[in-house]
């Protein structure tokens, strides 16, 4: 804790002669009992010599007046301390709840591996061992509820990359705030995430999903409008849940999105008609609830988890066995836009992505479609000109 001298205490210089302070440019007010009392005054900043002496006084006062605990970044400051400080920084910077949860999950996984070690004890060598440990883990390992298919598979390269980036984000934030003297992970590179292909639904599957809600029932009409808007506008589920009536225009809406940016999504006439039908029967917000577009029947805001559960209900009714989630609507819409003639830059703008590299993943889907088409329509296979290898009997 920082402590100050009592307000009436006087700084003294026993060896100073009467009428002098011993510090050039700062006169004494008098002598009492052989001690000099220094009266504060504004320094003459145009006088370099006096300016230097004032700086000397400040340094001396810091040494005399303050005595504190170990400074930030001292060896005994642990990962838990760092996470608490980083969380404060993130909230003051306006980081989203999901970003904070992402870093927390990564740091806790590191603590499970190393323990609550000092921040200075984590370097590239420890991170490499941590990564090796992650490669030996299984998805949902020790999870009390999730078992069975897929649970025994190893963690993907993308998950490992995600955890390492979360830990690096912790150290970067602490270093930027000068809570640690240096960032030991600055030059450490996370393992490559590997190439992945986004999960998508065919246009026929999207149509099948949209045909499941009973539009005569208010709650299911809401679900229909919600799925139609996700597919046409390509918005993220978190953004969908945050749309208010004030954000909505005739064929667009602007909402606070990823990274705190104000993002505008555009939709067309069919989605606008679906929204108009829903708005005609939309319930009023409950007391204290903002005027969100999509509400429960009790007037509460829909959550990401609730939207996922709703989509899963219609997936089961439609009998679709491939992966379905709110984000799959976004991927499927981006792929279909490319198929209908949009270029990558146009799709990037529709998705509100900053980097064209993020949009290029959808070209992989086009490559996969080309391979499937080649397998079905190969002209050489159709000729049958290449003799097939005879099987041994």
N, C-alpha and C positions, 0 to 999 in steps of 0.2 A: 504494500500500500504506500502511496505517496503521502508524506507528512510535511507539513509546513511549520515553520517557527511561529510561536505566538505573535499576534499582530503588534504588540507593543515592545517586543524584544528589539534591542539595538545592536547593530554590528559594530565591533570596536577594533581598533588597532592600537594595542598598548605601546608600541614602540614609536608612535608618531609624535613629533614635537607639536607643541601648541600652535594653532593657526594653520597646520598643514594636515592633509589627509594621507599623504604618502602615495596618492594616485594623482598623476598629473591631470590638471583640468577640472578637478572636483574639489572645491574649497570646503573647509570645515566651518561649522557654525559656532564652535566654541569648545571649551574644555571643561569637563566636570569630573572631579575625582580622578584626574589623570587619564581619563578616557575621552576619545574623540567621538562625537556623534555626527554621522553623515546625514545631511538633509538631502532627500531626493530632489532632483530637478531634471528638466528636459535637456538632453545633451544637444550640443551644437553639431548637427550632422554634417555641416559644411567644413568642420575642422577635422581633418583626417586623424590628427593625433588624439583628439578627444574621443572620436568615434572608436578608435582602437581601444582606448582605455575603458569605454563603456562595454565593449564586447568582452574585455577581460573581467569586468565586474560581473557580467552575466554568467560567465563560465565559473567564476568563483562562487557566486550564489548558488548555482546548480550543484556544485560539490558540497556546499555547506548546508543548504536547505533540504535537498532531496536525499532520501535513501529509500530504495524500492526493492521489491522482490526481484527474482531473476527476470531478465527481459524476455519478451516474446521470442520464441525460437530456441530457448535454452534446451539443453539435452533432455531435461525431465518433462518437457511438454510432449504429451503422447498423441497418438492418432485421435483419441476421443476429444482431447482439447482442440486439436486442429479441426476436427469435424464440427465442433460447436462454433468455433470462430468462423469457419467457412460458411456455415449455415446463416449466420448473422450477416455476413457480407453479401451472400446470394439474395437474401430477402431484401436488403437495402438496395441492391442493384435491380430488383424487379424480376429475378429469375422465377421461372414457373415452378409449381409444386412438383411436377414430374421431373424436372431437371434436378431439383434438390433430392428427390427420392432416388434418382439414378446414382448420384454421387454417394449418398448414404449407403445404398445397397453394395456398391463397389468397395467402399472402405470397410464395411462390416465383414465382407468376404475376406478382405486382406487381414483383418483382425482375427478371424477364425483360423487363418493360416499361420500368422506370426505372433498373435497375441497383441495386446494394447501396448505396442512398443513405442519408444520415442520417435518423433518425426525424423530425427537425424539418422535413425537406424535403418531407414528404408532407402535403398539406392538401386542402381541397375541390377546388381547381383541378386539382391533379395527379390526384385521383380521377376527375374528370370526363373527363380525357384518357385515363385508364386504361380507363374504361368504353367510350369511343369505340373504343379499340383492341380491346377484347373483342368489340365488335359486328362488327368486321372479321375475326375469327377464325372458323375452321371447327371443327366437332366433330372430335375426335381428329386435329387438325392435326399433321402431322409424326410421327404415331404409326407405329412400324415394322411393326405387325401388323394394326391395324384399318384396313381400306380398304373401298371399295365403298359399298353402299346406306346412306345416312344419314350417312356420314363427311364428306361435302362440305357438309352443311347448316350454317348459322350457329349459333353458341351461342344457346341459348334465353334468354329473359328470366329464367327461374328460375335458370339456371346463373350468369348475370351477377350477379343478386341474391345468390346464395349466396357467390360469391367476395368481393363487397364486404362482406358481413356478417362473413366470416372475417377480413378486414383490420381492420374496426372492433372485432372481438373482441380482436385483438392489442392495439390501443391502449387499449381499455377496461381490459383486465387490467393493463397496465403502469401506467396512471394510478391504478387502485385500489390497487396495491401501492406507489404513490408512487415509482416508478422513472423516471417522467417528470413534469415539473412541471404540465403541462396536456395535455389530450387534444385535438389539433387536428381530430379527426374527430367530435367529440361531436355537433355540430349537422348533420353531413352525413348526408343520407338516401340509403339505397340505392335504386336504381331499382326500381320496382314489379315483382314477379315475374310478374304476369299470371295469369289464371285458367287452370288446367289441370284436365283430367278424369282421375281415376285410372284406370289400366288394370285391367280386370277380366275374369274369365271367366264364361261363362254356367253355370248349374247343370249343364247337360248336359256341358259341357266339363270341369267339376270331376269329375263322375262318370266321364267317359271317362279322365281322368288316373288316378283311383283304381283303375280296373280294369286298369291296365297291369302293376303288380308281380305276380310269381308268388309267392303267399303260402306256397308250399311251400319256398321258398328263404329262409334266415334273413336274408340281407342285404336282400332285397326286401321281406320282412315288416317289417323295420325302416323301410324307405322308405315303405311303406304307412302305418304307424303315425305316422310323422313328418308326412306330408302331411295325414293325417286330423286330427292335433292342431293343425297350423297353421291349417287351415280352420275348425275348430270353436272353438278358443280365441281366434283372432285375434291371436296373439302375433307379435312380430317375430322374424326369423331369428336375430339375435344372442342374443335371450332363449331361443329354443329350444335353441341350442347350449350354453347355460349351465345348463340345468336339471339338477340332481343328484337322486339317488334320495331324498335327505332333503327336497328341495323339494316332492316329489309327495305330494298327498293323494288321496282317493278320486276326486273329480271337480274338482280344482283344483290349481294349483301356484303358488308364490310365488317370484319370482326377482328379482335385481337388474337393473333395466331402465334405460331412458333417463334420464339426469340423476342416476344413482345411486339412484333411488327403488326401494323394495321394492314390486313390482307383483304383484298376484294375478290370475291368469287362470282362468276357469271353463270347463269342457267337460262334455258330457253323456254318456249311457250308451254310445252307439255308439263314440265316441272312447275311452272307458274300456275297452271290450272290445278294441279294436284294440291299446291299450297293454298290456293283460293278456296278449295273445297274444305280443306282442314281448318282454315281460319274461320270459316262460317260456324263451326261447332267447337272451336277451341275454348277450353275452360279458362276462367279468370285466375290469375296468379293468387296463391294463398297470401295472407298477410305477412309482410316482411320479405316476400320473394320478388325478385326483379321480374320485369315483363319479358321473360324468355319466350321464344317462339314455340318451342316444344316443351310441353308440360305433362305431368301425370294427370290422372283424372281428379286428383286432390289439389291440383295447382302447384305442384312442386317441380323443381328443375330436374330434368332427366340427367342421369350421370352416364359416364362412359360405360360402366359395367352394366347398367340397365339397357343401354342401346345394344350392347353385345348380346345380352340374354334375349332380347327381342328378335334380333337377327337369327340367333340359333333356333328359336322356336319355328321360324318360317323355313329355315334350312331343313329341319326335321320333317316338317309337313310336306316339303317339296321332294323329299327323298334324295337330296344332294349329299353325296359322300365326300366330295373334295372339300378342302378347307374353305370356310366362309367366316368372315369377320367384317366389321365396318371398313377397315382399311383395304380389304379386298375390293370393295366398290371403287375406291380411288385408283388402285392399280388397274382394274379392269377398264375403267373409263379412259385412263391415259392410253392404254394399249389400243382401245377401239378408236380413239381420236386419231392415232397414227394410221390405223387401217383405213380410216375415212379420208385420208389425204393431208392431215395436219403435219407440219414439220416439227422437228425437235424443239426449236425455239418457241414456237407457238404453244406446244404442250407444256414447256417449262413455265411460260407465263400463266397458263391456265391452272397449273399446279401451285403457283406462287413459290417456286423453288429458286434459290439464289444462284446455284451453280448448275450449268448444263450437264456436268458429269453425273449429277443425281438423276437427271432425266434420261441419260443414255442407257440406264438399265432396261428400259422398255424396248430398246432395239434387240436385246437378247431374246425377248419374247417373239419378235418378228423372225429371228433366226431359227428359233425352235419351230415356229409355224412352217417356215420354209423347209426344214428337215422332214417334218411330218408330211407335207405336201409332196416332197420328192419321193418319200417312201411309198406314197399312194399312187403317184402318177409318173414314176420313173419310165421314160420311154424305152430304155434298154431292157428293163425288167419285162415290159409289155411285149417286146419282141421275142423274148425267150431264146435269144441267139447264143447265150453263154451256157454251155452244158453244166448242169448241176452235178455236184460231187455225189457219186453213188454211195449209199450207205452200205457198210459191211453187214452181211447177214450171218 
